[in-house]
Amino acid sequence: MPPTYRHLRSQAGRLLTTGVLALSFVALALGALLPQTALLVAAASVGLAVELIMHRWQKPALATLTRLRADVTLRQVLRDLLLVVGLVRIDDIAQDGYYLTVVCGLLLVYALHSVSQAGAILVRRSRTLPFATRNIDTSGLRLTPAPPALLLRRPGHRLLGFGLPATVGLIVMAGADAPAAGVAGLAVSLLLSVAGLVRLLVHLLPSRRALGDEQALAWLDNWLADYRPTTGMYFSGGASSAYQANMWLEPLAGLEGRPLIVLRERFMVQKIGATDLPILCLPKVAHLMRLEHSTLNTLLHPANSGKTSQVLRIPSIKHAFVNHGESDKLSSCNPYAKAYDEVWVAGPAARERYALADVGVDDRDIVEIGRPQLRGIDPAKGAPGSVTTVLYAPTWEGWDGNPGNTSVIEAGENIVRELLADPGVRLLYKPHPMTGSVDPRAGAADQRIQAMIEQAGAAQGPSGTASAELDRLTAELDRLTAADYRRGADELERMLVQGTPREGRSLAVTRATEEWETAYWASLPEGRHQIITGPRPSLYSCFNQADLLISDVSSVVSDYLASGKPYAVANTSGVGEEEFRIGFPTVGAATILTPDAQGVPALLAAVRDPSLDEFTEDRIQLKERLLGPSEPSSQVRFGRAVTALSAAADARRVRMADRDTAAVTTLVPSQPPARAVSRRAEAEEAQAEFASEAEALETTAD
């Protein structure tokens, strides 16, 4: 089913349920005021049924109502209020002695809901530590499982669930003139409310509470002293930017020493991919400064953020900007880079880019390390077979509104149309995950492209049957990468469950991912077009399948050059091809496509017949210019850069220790500067340790 049709059908469903819910309240009000018992009962029943349906299948509609200040709490209060008004106006029931009991019971239900909400706030505060962790043994923090999420974080859902028996009782009471039903429903609601409140308050007992803030911070200091971190990765960003940090997990894990991941946003702890590395989240600046007193001496930064300047204040730590990919865009030579001690780039082209940009980055502070992430990309294997696989991986529209950022809007549909017109092409479409997040036109064009590919895929016949082996590997990979905690767990429970990782888990995930990708591609019919929007298969796995890449000016192009295979770049910048090539060196070995995509047939011919490929040698030269030499490997160069920067950090600590020693000796000659001597000894020990690691690394490289 085309995504546009699915979207329209989903929108229609949300509008229908929202409209029925709104009409039910109008009818309920009329039934209460007239009064009209049948209308009152029918409207209340329909409204309650639609409410439950929306909570089960129409959550986006509920979110829309919440934004309109018509959340579930308001709706439930209004529903019960109109039922009570209707009961008042029904003479037979209003004069019944049960009526006062029902009204008092309903008020008590809402009073207990308010008390429960206050209790939930107290419990949440008691279960919030100054930091969050993952892959760290937290047994010393006295963590306990969380109360059910319904009690702790969903007051509206709690009111709807606990008040449901009372509301049903009121409906039956009005429709069947059965006051006992109303009393029984209220009794059940009261029982549920009391039980929920008790369940919450249990977590306020001293035996069920975690350590206080000061005690927890003292525990953190002790953990840092015991673990003795050496190199860390610092990351701050939004939910959709986690990929920027995730691409550095494997290179970081391959370093000598004791790596650490430092985050600033609590939600990001669960966004970081599968890894055995310890993760520490420090949301407040005051707590972040505690890293100054640890052995951490180097921090790597995959991205710039507003909170980066906060950690740069720590003088005992050296900082290196490693970026999350390189391209010819301005974001790859941001003036912010001069705030770091060093800027680590892939190859000479990036060094030249900074020199031309003249943004204040000293050439002496630039270190070429290659791209350690690219070691899983296979080299070219000659001309394709009967099917030519083309990967179209456009980037997103960016923040600056430059029309040359993405080809999706102006050229995407034309490119896809030309590719689909060739019966010998298998198209893999993998758009950037942030496509459409800034410019709605990009999102709309992406949807149209997906609809075109799905329509062409339907004409190809069956999409293939999932193999038993793929199903088994999917289940295994899901098991290895799935969250270890239950769905309703809060942060403290996740810290408890995600303590010390199982030995060998990271290697098992890597192996399972490779096996899954092999099985996935093998399960597809030959020539079948694919739309790939999720994390599996990875971009680099798509590289290995592709005979040709079509993309934009982005880091995707630079990374693809590691394969040595042909690539094309869409020029939607509005400038001519010659100026485009001069302005963007990464396209120097590419075929340039205009927005009308008329060059696609000739491009495919050159891919199928290498004798027509005029950029073979250019790609080899450009690869070394962008990514650096093949030997020594990028991981080795990365490790050497870390070792050198760590040694510089340790050397500074020694100098500061010497300065403290001299200052104390001058001021109080008769007293030994014990603290300064201790700091110097600690720094010298750390420097000796890194020198040993550097020697071992050099030996391994040789």
Beta strands, then each sheet from edge to edge (+ up, - down):
strand 1: 132-134
strand 2: 231-235
strand 3: 260-263
strand 4: 279-281
strand 5: 298-301
strand 6: 318-321
strand 7: 342-345
strand 8: 366-368
strand 9: 388-393
strand 10: 425-429
strand 11: 530-531
strand 12: 548-551
strand 13: 567-570
strand 14: 591-593
sheet 1: 1+ 4- 3- 2- 5- 6- 7- 8-
sheet 2: 11+ 10+ 9+ 12+ 13+ 14+
end
